[in-house]
Amino acid sequence: MWNLSLTSGVVLACVAVGIGPLGLLLQPKAVGAVSEAGPPVPVLVELFTSEGCSSCPPADALLARLDATQPVAGARVIVLSEHVTYWNHLGWRDPFSLDAMTERQQKYASRFGLGEVYTPQVVVDGAAELVGSDARGLERAIAKSAASAKAELSIESVEVADGEIRFALGGRLASGSALVTVVAEDAVESSVLRGENSGRTLKHVAVVRRMETLPAGSADGRRLAMKLPGEAHGPLRLVVFGVEARSGRVMAVAEKPIPR
């Protein structure tokens, strides 16, 4: 989980456009740049959103379409919906919002040189940010990211036992970056009673329920565990990604369904 002390400003407004750690570095190996014959390159797309924001539902829907249709050739889009907290005092408390997601977005704002945070915002592989409902811009950013080499990372032997999600990671690691694990919930919906989306039923995909960093030396087949989120009742997925500490760029990412 990110530990932040940034006190940047917050934009309490939605933005919409037309459709159009640890010290671990995953060595770039095995998963190459995009080619017609090679496997698709995994690309992480993080959406910062809120149920209190009237311009966020189109971005939520776009994220779900990206996840379901995988429209970018040569890319395997891995999505996360990260609900922030700074809309919660404006009429509706987003039941999926987490302080850690607000802090994470603030850290991105600092890296990108933004004076303020906003919703909906997407960040692609930790390297590019744009308005979350900009479908054409998002596809271009995904394609650009997929053209760069990624490190090899795999999630193996996922199981749930005694209130824990247990799994192993495969990949070659060296010092230099963070390794982050996420439990995200699918098939999530909410009937909004107040605020800008009052009266709407909103649906979300890959909602972050828990985000943690792994202990040093946690890869190469070693068994790991995360606490099962008690508040999550829908299908779950496990997402793991390696981040270059200095730039914040995602060096490797993988996902796997969590059996229930």
N, C-alpha and C positions, 0 to 999 in steps of 0.2 A: 504494500500500500504506500502511496506517495505521502511523505511527510513534508508539508509545505508551510512556509511562513510568508508567502506573497500577500500583499495587501493591495492588489490592483483594483481598479474600479470595476463595477458590474453594471451592465446595461440591462435595465428591467424593461426590455422591449423585445419583441420577436422580429426576426428578419425573414423575408420570403422573397424568392425570385421565381421566374417562370421556369417551367420544365424545359427544356430546349430542343542498489541496490545491490549489495551483493557484488559486484565486480565479476560478471560472467560475460564472456563474449563468445557467441556462436560463430565458429569459423566458416566463411562462405565456401561451401562445398556442395556437391551433389545436386542441389537445386539450382539450375543455371538460369540465365536470362531467357526471355520468351523465345520459343522457336516453334515452328509448326509441328515438328515431330516430338518435342519434349512435353513433359507433363505441365499442367498449368502452375504458375507461380502463385503461392498464397500471398494475399494482400490484406492487411488489417484496416478496416474502416470503422472508426469510432464516431458515433453520433451523440452529441451533447444536446439533450432535449428536456422538456418539462411538460407535464399535463396542464400546467397553468398558462402555457404560451399558445395563443391561437394560431400562430404560423408553424407550429411544430408538427401537427398531424400529417401534413403532406410529406414532411421529411421522414417521419416514422414510416409512412406507407412506402416511400422510396427505398428506405433501408430494407424493408421486408421484401420488396420486389427484387432488389439486388441479391438478397440471400436466396430467394426461391428460383430466380431465372438465370443468374450468373451470366449477364449479357456481355461481358468484356472478354474478347478472345485472348487466350493465353494467360488469364488470371483466374485464380480461385479466391473469390471474395469471402473473407471471414469478417462478420459484422458483430458489433457490440453496441447496445443501446445504453447510454450512461446518463441517468436522470439526475439533474442538478437540484440544489435546494433553494436557490435565491428567488424563485418564484413563489415559494410556499406561503409567504405572508400576504399575498395579493388575492386572497379569496379561496384558494384551493391548495391543500397540501398534497402534493404528488406522493402517493403511497410507495412508489418505487425509488424515490429520491434518496441519495446518500451524500453525506458531507464529503466523503472521499472522492466522489465524482466531481463535485464543485472544486475541490482542491486540485484535482488532476487537470481540470480545464484551466484553472488559473496558472498552473505551471506551464501549460502549452501557450497561454497568452504571453507569458514572459519570454518563452523561447522564440515565439514568432514576432515579438516586438509589438504586440497589440496593447493598446492602452486600457482596453476593457474586454470583458467576456460577453458573449451573446448566445442566444438560441434562435433557431437551430444551427448548430455548427458541426461540420464533419472534419475529422483529421484522418488523413490517409497515410498509413505506415509511419506516423509520427513526423512526417516530412512536409506535408502540405495541408493547409486548412482552407475551407471555403464554406459558403452557406449550405446548410444541410439539404435544402430542397432543389439545389442546382444540379439537375440530373446530368446534363451534358458535361458540365464542368467536372462533376464527380467521376463520370466514366473516363474522361481524359486523364484525370489524376491517377485513377486506378491503372489505366493502360501504361502510363509513364512509370509508375512504381513497379509494375510487373516486368518492365523491360530491364530492371536491375537485378543482379544476382542476389539470391537469398541463401542463408545457411540452411542446413538440413536439421529438421527438428521433428520428432514424432512422439505421439502419446500412445502408450501401450497398456494393455491389461487393466482397463478401467472397471472398477467394481464399487458397490456401495455396501458397507458393513459397519454396524455399531455406530451409526450416525456420522460416518466419515465417507468421503470419496477417496478411494485409494487407486493409485496409478503409478506408472513408470514413464520416464522420458528417455528417448534415444536422441543422440546428437553429440557432436564434438564441441566442447566448451573450452574457452581460455579466458584469462582475466580481461576485464574491461567494460562490462555492461551489467545490466539488471535482467533478471528472469522473472516474469510476472505470470501468475496463474489466476484464472477467472472462472467462476461458476456463473453461468447466465441461464435465465429462464425463458422459455418460449411459450406461445399460446397464452400470453398475458393480456388481459383486458380490464378496463375500469370504466364505470359509469360516473362521469364527472357531474357533480351536483352544484358547483359554484365556480366562480372565476370566468376567464375568457372562453373556456370550452364548456360552460354549463349546458347540460342537457345532452351532451354527446357521449357516445360509448367509444372509447379509444382502445386500439389494439396495438401491441408492441411485440417485437421479436428480439431475442437474445438480450434480455434485460439483465444488466449486471447486478447480481445479488451479493457477490463476495469477490474481493480482489486482494491478493496477497503476493508477497515476494517469497522466493524459495531460499532455503539455506544453502550456503556454499557447498559445492561438490554434490549437487542434487541430481545431476543427469547421469548418463551412461547406464541406464537400466535400473537404477536404485529405486526402491519403492517409496512413494510419497503419499501424503494424505492432506486433505482439506476438510474442514467441518462442513457437513451438509446444511445448507440454509434452511432453517425450520419454517421460514415464511414462504418458501417456494413450493408450489403445488403442481405446476405444469411440467412439461418435459424440460430436461436440463441438458446443457452442453458445457464441456470443459474446453477452455481456450487458454493456450500457453504461448507467450511470446517473449523473445529476447530483444532488449533495447540497448543501443549504444548509449553509454552514460552521458557523454559530452553533448551529442547532438540530439538525443531523443529518438533517433531513427530506429524503426523496427527492423531488426536484422534477420529474424526468423519468426514464424508463427505457425501454429497447428491447432486443430480442434478435433473433438471427438464427442459423440453423444454419451451421456451418462445414463446407465441403465437404472430403472426405478423398480 
